[in-house]
């Protein structure tokens, strides 16, 4: 299949197929993974990520076999939304908190503890809404074309 610029794609291998999920492992490579010296370099990182793809979203489970190579797809717009939720909004919260707390004359120690508390509340709210977010951030799979 032609590469779709609206999707983020990763090649993966199906590790299990159940009535609820198709589990796929993808190899997450660092930026220097293509370097010829990666085997002896300690800066090179590779890690395996496991993704569960719900049956209702993907095609039928009988279409996929354990060990089969597939593409794992995520809409690119969802990738940028994830960056906003995980990085940009917390950064804005930190900057606003620093500005407000220093303007009202709070000590640095109290400001630091308050900022940590604000971030803890923010990420706790993300945790509380994880089920809703998991419905929004859905992966799909497709067979690799040979």
C-alpha positions in Angstrom: 0.0 0.0 0.0 1.1 3.6 -0.6 2.2 5.5 2.4 -0.6 7.8 3.7 0.7 11.1 5.0 -2.3 11.4 7.3 -1.2 8.3 9.3 1.7 7.5 11.5 2.9 4.0 10.6 5.1 1.5 12.4 5.9 -2.0 11.2 5.2 -4.7 13.8 4.6 -8.4 14.4 1.4 -10.0 15.7 2.2 -11.7 19.0 -1.3 -12.9 20.0 -4.9 -12.9 18.7 -7.8 -13.1 21.1 -11.5 -12.5 20.8 -11.0 -9.0 22.2 -7.6 -7.8 21.0 -4.9 -8.3 18.5 -1.6 -7.7 20.2 1.3 -6.3 18.1 4.9 -5.7 19.1 6.6 -2.8 17.4 10.4 -2.1 17.5 10.9 1.5 18.6 14.2 2.7 17.1 16.1 5.8 18.1 17.3 8.4 15.5 20.6 6.7 15.2 19.2 3.2 14.5 20.3 3.4 10.8 23.9 4.2 11.8 26.5 1.5 10.8 28.1 1.7 14.3 24.9 1.2 16.2 25.9 -2.3 17.5 28.9 -0.9 19.4 27.5 2.5 20.3 25.9 2.9 23.7 23.9 5.9 22.5 21.8 3.7 20.2 18.5 2.7 21.7 15.9 0.2 20.6 12.9 -0.8 22.7 9.9 -3.1 22.0 6.5 -1.6 22.5 3.3 -3.8 22.8 0.1 -2.4 21.5 -3.4 -4.0 22.0 -5.7 -3.2 19.1 -9.4 -3.8 19.8 -11.2 -6.2 17.5 -14.0 -3.8 16.9 -11.6 -1.4 15.3 -9.4 -3.7 13.3 -10.5 -6.1 10.7 -11.5 -9.7 11.7 -9.0 -11.5 13.9 -9.1 -14.5 11.6 -7.3 -12.4 9.1 -4.2 -12.2 11.3 -1.9 -14.9 12.5 0.7 -14.9 15.3 4.1 -14.0 13.8 2.6 -12.1 10.8 4.2 -8.7 10.0 1.7 -5.8 9.9 1.6 -2.0 9.9 0.3 -0.3 13.0 -1.5 2.9 12.1 -2.5 6.0 14.0 -4.0 9.1 12.6 -1.3 11.9 12.5 -3.8 14.3 14.0 -4.0 12.1 17.1 -0.3 12.1 17.4 -0.2 15.8 17.7 -3.1 15.8 20.1 -1.1 13.4 22.3 1.9 15.7 22.2 -0.4 18.6 23.4 -1.9 16.5 26.2 1.5 15.1 27.4 3.9 18.0 26.8 2.4 21.3 25.7 -0.4 21.7 28.2 1.8 20.8 31.2 4.5 23.2 30.0 1.9 26.0 29.8 0.6 25.1 33.3 4.2 25.4 34.6 4.9 28.7 32.9 1.6 30.3 34.0 2.1 28.9 37.6 5.6 30.3 37.7 4.5 33.7 36.5 1.5 34.0 38.8 3.3 32.6 41.9 6.3 34.9 41.5 4.0 37.9 40.9 2.2 37.3 44.2 5.5 37.0 46.0 5.5 33.3 46.9 8.9 31.8 47.9 10.6 29.5 45.4 10.2 26.4 47.6 6.4 27.0 47.9 6.2 27.8 44.2 8.0 24.6 43.3 5.8 22.4 45.5 2.7 24.2 44.1 3.7 23.5 40.5 4.4 19.9 41.3 0.9 19.7 42.9 -0.7 21.3 39.9 1.0 18.9 37.5 0.0 15.9 39.7 -3.6 17.0 39.6 -3.4 17.5 35.8 -1.9 14.0 35.2 -4.4 12.5 37.7 -7.2 14.0 35.6 -5.6 12.4 32.5 -5.6 9.1 34.4 -9.2 9.4 35.4 -10.2 10.0 31.8 -8.0 7.1 30.4 -11.0 5.1 29.3 -12.4 8.0 27.3 -8.9 8.8 25.9 -8.4 5.1 24.9 -11.5 5.4 22.8 -10.1 8.5 21.0 -6.5 7.3 20.6 -7.2 4.1 18.6 -4.7 2.1 16.6 -5.6 0.2 13.5 -3.6 -2.5 11.6 -3.1 -3.5 8.1 -1.3 -6.3 6.4 2.1 -5.4 5.0 2.1 -5.4 1.2 4.9 -7.6 -0.2 
